[in-house]
Structure formats: structure tokens, C-alpha cells
Amino acid sequence: MGATIKVVAAIIIKDNKVFATQRGYGEWKGWWEFPGGKIEAGECPQEALRREIREELDAEIEVGELLDTVEWDYPTFHLTMHCYVCSLVSEGMHLNEHESAAWLTHDTLDSVKWLPADLILLDKIAQRL
């Protein structure tokens, strides 16, 4: 088992829809996830999330409550993912790193191929849509 990677994910909810992004690179290219990324040294999770969303989407978010912390074993590393309910402060978003993105409703949550760690959040997210 490799190292533990600590990441944050933004569960951005607007008008009863949640924002999902499709990975444009790497081993999991084409799979869907909630946007976010690694926590850098000295950052709190909320700071990391705001920075990652600025980098990935050119967007400003307000970070709300912690929805869940997911622990997941991938083949080469262990993932600890802190998932926060967020809202958009800025209207526009630009995909800097992702192949595609979508606003999913309660009924379309299952319509994309989720990364395993993100998949286990869907029940909790569905309750909020």
C-alpha cells in the first residue's frame, strides 16, 4: 500500500443540481468526479478547496459544511477526501483541466461513470437535490 493522499472535493450545488467534472488526464481519464485536489502543506481544507477551484475552474466558491470524509483504497495509494458543500460566488466557470462538466439533477446523478471514491457520496448528495 502506498502513501495516503489527502484531498478536498467541492460539492457545488445550485438550483437543485450538483456540479460534476470529467477527468481529462491520467489513469482515470474519462471518469467523473467532484472538482477539487490535493491539500498543500500549511493549508486548511477550506483554503485548499478555494485555491483548487480557482485553478481548475476560474471560479470563486463559498465553502460550507463538511458533507463527508471518504476513505478509499486505490491500488497504489490510500485516499482521504474531505467533501464540502459549496456554493458559487462567481457565475462563470472555465474548464482548465477537465474534459467535460455537467450540472446533474437528482434523476441524472447515475448517468455518468463516477470514480469509486466519489460514487459513495451520491446517496448523501441525492438527499440535498
C-alpha positions in Angstrom: 0.0 0.0 0.0 1.3 3.4 -1.0 1.1 6.7 0.8 -2.1 8.4 1.9 -3.1 11.3 -0.3 -5.3 14.0 1.4 -7.6 15.8 -1.0 -10.7 18.1 -0.8 -13.7 18.0 -3.1 -16.3 20.6 -3.8 -19.9 19.5 -3.9 -21.2 22.6 -5.7 -25.0 22.8 -5.5 -27.1 25.3 -7.4 -30.8 25.2 -8.4 -31.1 21.6 -7.1 -28.3 20.5 -9.3 -24.7 19.4 -8.4 -21.6 20.2 -10.5 -19.5 17.3 -11.7 -16.4 17.2 -13.8 -14.8 14.6 -16.1 -11.1 14.0 -15.8 -9.1 15.0 -18.8 -5.8 13.3 -18.0 -4.1 10.4 -16.2 -5.0 6.9 -15.3 -8.6 7.8 -14.6 -9.2 9.9 -17.7 -12.8 10.0 -18.8 -14.2 9.1 -15.3 -16.3 11.7 -13.4 -15.6 13.3 -10.1 -16.3 16.3 -7.9 -13.8 19.0 -8.5 -11.0 19.7 -6.1 -7.5 18.5 -5.4 -4.6 17.9 -3.0 -4.2 19.9 0.2 -0.8 21.6 0.2 1.4 21.9 3.3 0.1 24.6 5.6 -3.3 24.9 4.1 -6.6 24.2 5.8 -9.0 22.1 3.7 -11.3 25.1 3.0 -8.3 27.2 1.7 -7.2 24.3 -0.4 -10.6 23.9 -1.9 -10.9 27.6 -2.8 -7.5 27.5 -4.4 -8.2 24.3 -6.4 -11.5 25.6 -7.7 -9.8 28.9 -8.8 -7.1 26.9 -10.6 -9.4 24.3 -12.2 -12.5 26.3 -13.0 -11.5 30.0 -12.7 -14.4 30.3 -10.2 -14.9 31.6 -6.7 -16.8 29.4 -4.2 -18.1 29.7 -0.7 -17.2 26.6 1.3 -20.0 25.4 3.6 -20.4 22.4 5.8 -18.4 19.2 5.6 -20.7 16.6 3.9 -18.5 13.6 4.4 -14.9 12.4 4.7 -14.3 9.4 2.3 -11.5 6.9 3.0 -10.8 4.8 -0.1 -8.1 2.4 -1.0 -6.9 2.7 -4.6 -4.4 0.2 -5.9 -1.4 2.4 -5.3 -2.4 4.8 -2.6 -5.0 5.5 0.1 -7.3 8.5 -0.4 -8.7 10.7 2.3 -11.2 13.0 0.7 -12.9 15.8 2.6 -16.1 16.8 0.8 -17.7 20.2 1.4 -21.0 21.5 0.3 -20.2 24.7 -1.6 -21.9 27.5 -3.5 -20.7 29.6 -6.4 -19.8 33.2 -5.7 -18.9 33.9 -9.3 -21.2 33.0 -12.2 -18.8 31.8 -14.8 -16.7 28.7 -14.8 -14.0 27.7 -17.3 -12.6 24.1 -17.6 -8.8 24.4 -17.3 -8.1 20.8 -16.6 -11.2 18.8 -17.2 -12.5 17.2 -20.4 -16.2 18.0 -19.7 -18.5 19.1 -16.9 -22.2 18.8 -16.2 -24.9 20.0 -13.8 -26.6 16.8 -12.6 -30.1 16.6 -11.2 -31.3 14.0 -8.7 -32.5 11.9 -11.6 -29.3 12.1 -13.7 -26.8 11.5 -10.8 -26.3 7.9 -12.0 -25.8 8.9 -15.7 -22.0 9.3 -15.6 -19.1 6.9 -14.8 -18.1 8.1 -11.3 -14.7 7.5 -9.7 -15.1 4.9 -7.0 -14.4 7.3 -4.1 -16.9 9.8 -5.4 -19.6 7.2 -6.1 -20.1 6.6 -2.4 -21.2 10.2 -1.9 -24.2 10.0 -4.2 -26.8 9.0 -1.7 -25.9 11.9 0.6 -25.9 14.3 -2.3 -29.2 13.0 -3.7 -30.9 13.9 -0.4 -29.9 17.5 -0.9 -31.2 17.8 -4.5 
